[in-house]
Amino acid sequence: PADDRTYVHRDDLPPTDPDAELVEDMARAGHAAVEAPIAWEDRSEPFRDEYRTIARAALAVVREYEAKS
């Protein structure tokens, strides 16, 4: 039947990051906010990783703040 589903768990795959899309959007927004002369797509991965690290730190602060409220 069309509604019949089978789920397979694979231990050989790395765990997925539930915040990956949000962190990526935050990193892109941070890059855009500084009006960088080079487009995000043209930046190297190590450069983008710096923005992702900052985005993760900001997200952690927001979550900590929300947990205290």
C-alpha positions in Angstrom: 0.0 0.0 0.0 1.0 3.6 -0.6 0.9 4.4 3.1 3.2 1.5 4.1 6.6 2.8 5.3 9.8 1.1 6.3 12.4 2.9 8.3 16.0 1.9 8.2 18.5 3.0 10.9 22.1 3.3 9.7 24.9 3.5 12.3 27.5 4.2 9.6 26.1 7.7 8.8 27.2 10.7 10.8 24.4 12.1 13.0 22.4 15.0 11.4 22.5 18.4 13.0 19.0 19.7 13.7 20.4 23.3 13.8 22.4 23.1 10.5 19.9 25.0 8.4 19.3 27.7 11.0 23.1 28.1 11.6 23.7 28.4 7.9 21.0 31.1 7.5 22.4 33.0 10.5 26.0 32.8 9.1 24.8 34.1 5.7 22.9 36.9 7.4 26.0 37.8 9.4 28.0 37.9 6.2 25.4 40.1 4.5 25.3 42.4 7.5 28.9 43.4 7.1 28.3 44.2 3.5 31.2 42.0 2.4 32.5 42.7 -1.1 32.7 39.0 -2.0 29.6 36.9 -2.2 29.0 34.1 0.3 29.0 31.6 -2.5 32.5 32.7 -3.6 34.0 32.4 -0.1 36.1 29.4 1.0 34.7 26.8 3.4 37.2 27.8 6.2 35.9 31.4 5.8 32.3 30.3 6.0 33.1 28.1 9.0 34.2 31.2 10.9 30.7 32.7 10.4 29.1 29.4 11.3 31.0 29.3 14.5 29.8 32.8 15.4 26.2 31.8 14.5 26.4 28.7 16.7 27.7 30.8 19.6 24.9 33.3 19.2 22.3 30.5 19.0 23.7 29.0 22.2 23.4 32.4 24.0 19.8 32.8 22.8 18.9 29.3 24.0 20.6 29.8 27.4 18.7 33.1 27.8 15.4 31.5 26.9 16.1 28.6 29.4 16.5 31.1 32.2 13.2 33.0 31.3 
